[in-house]
Amino acid sequence: MMLRRQALALGSVLLSAITLGGWTLFKQKGKTPLLLSARDDSDGKHYAVGFHLDGKQVFATQVGQRCHDIINHPTLPIALFVARRPGTESYLIDLRDGALLQTITSNANRHFYGHAVVHKDGEWLYATENDTSDPGRGLLGVYRFEGERLVHTGEISTHGIGPHQVSWMPDGETLVVANGGIRTEAESRVEMNLNAMEPSLVLMQRDGTLLSKETLSQQMNSVRHMGIASDGTILAGQQFMGASHERSELLAIKRPGQPFVAFPVADEQLQAMGHYTASVAVHSELRLVALTAPRGNRFFIWNMDSAQLLLDGPLPDCAGVGAVADGFVVTSGQGRCRFYDCRQVPLVAKPLELPAGLWDNHLHLV
C-alpha cells in the first residue's frame, strides 16, 4: 500500500563534510544535521522542535505534554517524541514540516518513561513504560508501524524496576535497558522505595529473553541514560538517591565481555555533578564519551579507553548532548547551545545559532 508521504531513506544517507562558520559538520543531501529536542516556552507550553545546526528552524510543534527523548524512523521522515515520565502521550511528528501525524496514548495502568527505540527494519518500536497497577514493574511497550501510524501490539518485561532508557546494541537485535530501580505510582514522580531500590543494566533479546542483568555496588545509584559505542561498549550515567555527603559513582562502563563497573572519574568531577547526570553520548570514531550534569552546570568529555579527562567545562543547566563529525553538540536549559570541536587540543567550544534556554535534557540528531 502506498504511503501518504514518500519515504526518505534517512538511515542510508551518505555523509560528507561541509564547513559551517569555520567548523566542520555532517551534511545530509546538502543540509546540516537536524537537531530534534523537546523545548518549552516562557509560558510553560510544550513543543517538539527541529532545528538545523546553522540555526534555521524547521518546525516547532506545540504538544500537550512535555517530551523527553526522540527516536527517528530508519527510512521514513518521521520521529517519535516520547513523553517524559509519567506522561501518557507521545507524538509522531513529520520531520519535514512538523505536522503531528499521531498522538500515541499509553494503555490503562501504564505511562511512558521517556525513551524508545525503533528496530532497524522500521516495523517495530519499543518504549519503556511503567505498570502502575504494580508500581515500578518495568515494561517495554511493543508497537508496530502501519504506514505512518503506530499500533500497540503487546509488552515485554524489562526484568527490572523503573526502566528509563532503552537502546540497541550494535547488532541491532539485542536490547539494553537501564532499569532505574525506583518505584513510582501513576501521575507521580515521587519515589516509593528509596531504601529498597533495584537499579540494573539488562541485556535482552527482542522477544524478552533475558541475557544478562548486572548491578553497581551502590544500591541507591539509579541507572538512567546510556551511550553505546560501535564496538558494543556501554557507558551509563547515574542519579544517586542517597545522602548528599556520600560519594557516588555517576558514570559506569560495560566493555564487551566484561562486567558493568564504575568508570574511573576523579572525585573533583564527581562532586561537581551534584549526584545527577542527564545525558550521555559516545563518539565511536574519536573514542570519546560526553556527559551533562545540569545540577552542577558542568559538561564533561573523557577518552573512553584511557579515562583521560579532556574537558570539565561550565555550562549553565547543560541538557542534551549528541555526537557530530568532529565532536559534540550540547544544548542548555538556561544558556547558549554549543559545539565542542574535539579534533583540536585543547578542545574548542563554539556557540551555535540556536535559541537559548528552555531545552529538555535530551537531543537527537538525524
BELSULHU-V200504 format. One record per backbone hydrogen bond with DSSP energy under -1.0 kcal/mol. NH is the residue of the N-H (numbers start at 1). CO is the residue of the C=O. E is the energy in kcal/mol with one decimal. If there is no record, write none. Layout:
nh->(NH,NH)
co->(CO,CO)
e->(E,E)
//
This chain:
nh->(10,11,12,16,18,20,23,25,27,28,31,35,36,37,39,40,41,44,47,48,49,50,51,52,53,55,58,59,61,63,68,69,71,73,78,79,80,81,82,84,87,90,91,92,93,94,95,98,101,102,104,106,110,111,112,113,117,119,122,125,126,127,128,129,130,131,132,137,138,139,140,141,142,143,144,145,146,151,153,154,156,158,162,164,165,167,169,172,175,176,177,178,179,180,181,188,192,196,198,200,201,202,203,204,205,208,211,212,214,221,222,224,225,227,229,232,234,235,236,237,238,239,240,241,246,252,253,254,258,261,263,265,270,271,272,273,278,281,283,287,288,289,290,291,292,293,298,299,300,301,302,303,304,307,310,311,313,315,318,319,322,324,328,329,330,331,333,338,339,340,341,342,348,350,352,354,357,358,360,364,366)
co->(8,74,9,27,25,23,20,18,16,31,28,51,364,49,47,358,45,41,39,61,37,59,35,56,33,52,50,50,48,46,82,114,80,78,76,93,71,91,69,66,84,104,81,102,79,99,77,94,92,92,90,88,107,130,87,128,126,124,119,143,117,141,115,139,111,137,109,134,160,129,156,127,154,125,151,123,149,144,142,142,140,138,136,178,224,176,174,169,204,167,202,165,200,162,161,185,183,193,181,179,214,177,212,175,209,205,203,203,201,218,239,237,237,235,233,229,254,227,252,225,250,222,275,220,243,236,261,234,255,253,251,263,266,267,268,269,292,290,288,283,283,302,281,300,279,298,293,313,291,311,289,308,287,303,301,301,299,297,315,331,329,327,340,322,338,320,317,330,350,328,348,326,341,339,337,352,335,333,38,36,34)
e->(-2.6,-2.3,-1.1,-1.2,-1.5,-3.2,-1.2,-1.5,-1.0,-2.9,-1.1,-3.7,-3.3,-1.8,-2.2,-2.1,-1.6,-2.1,-2.1,-2.7,-2.6,-2.4,-2.3,-2.8,-1.0,-2.1,-3.0,-1.6,-2.9,-2.2,-3.0,-1.7,-2.0,-2.6,-2.2,-2.0,-2.9,-3.0,-2.6,-2.5,-3.1,-2.5,-2.5,-2.9,-3.0,-2.6,-2.8,-2.4,-2.6,-1.3,-3.1,-2.2,-1.3,-1.0,-2.6,-2.2,-2.2,-3.0,-2.3,-2.8,-2.7,-2.1,-1.9,-2.7,-2.4,-1.4,-2.0,-2.4,-2.5,-2.1,-3.0,-3.0,-3.0,-2.9,-2.9,-2.9,-3.1,-2.3,-3.2,-1.3,-1.8,-1.8,-3.0,-3.2,-1.4,-2.5,-2.7,-2.5,-2.8,-2.6,-2.7,-2.9,-2.4,-2.6,-3.0,-1.1,-2.4,-2.3,-1.5,-2.2,-2.7,-2.5,-2.2,-2.5,-2.7,-1.9,-3.0,-1.8,-2.4,-1.5,-2.5,-2.3,-1.4,-2.3,-2.9,-2.0,-2.6,-2.7,-2.6,-2.9,-2.0,-2.0,-2.0,-3.0,-1.5,-2.8,-3.2,-2.5,-2.7,-2.6,-2.8,-1.6,-2.2,-2.8,-1.4,-1.0,-2.7,-2.1,-2.8,-1.2,-1.9,-2.3,-3.0,-2.3,-2.1,-2.3,-1.8,-2.7,-2.5,-1.9,-2.4,-2.4,-2.1,-2.1,-2.8,-1.8,-2.9,-2.5,-1.5,-3.0,-2.1,-2.3,-1.6,-2.8,-2.8,-2.4,-3.1,-2.6,-3.0,-3.0,-3.0,-2.6,-1.6,-2.8,-2.7,-1.8,-2.0,-3.2,-2.5,-2.3,-2.2)
//
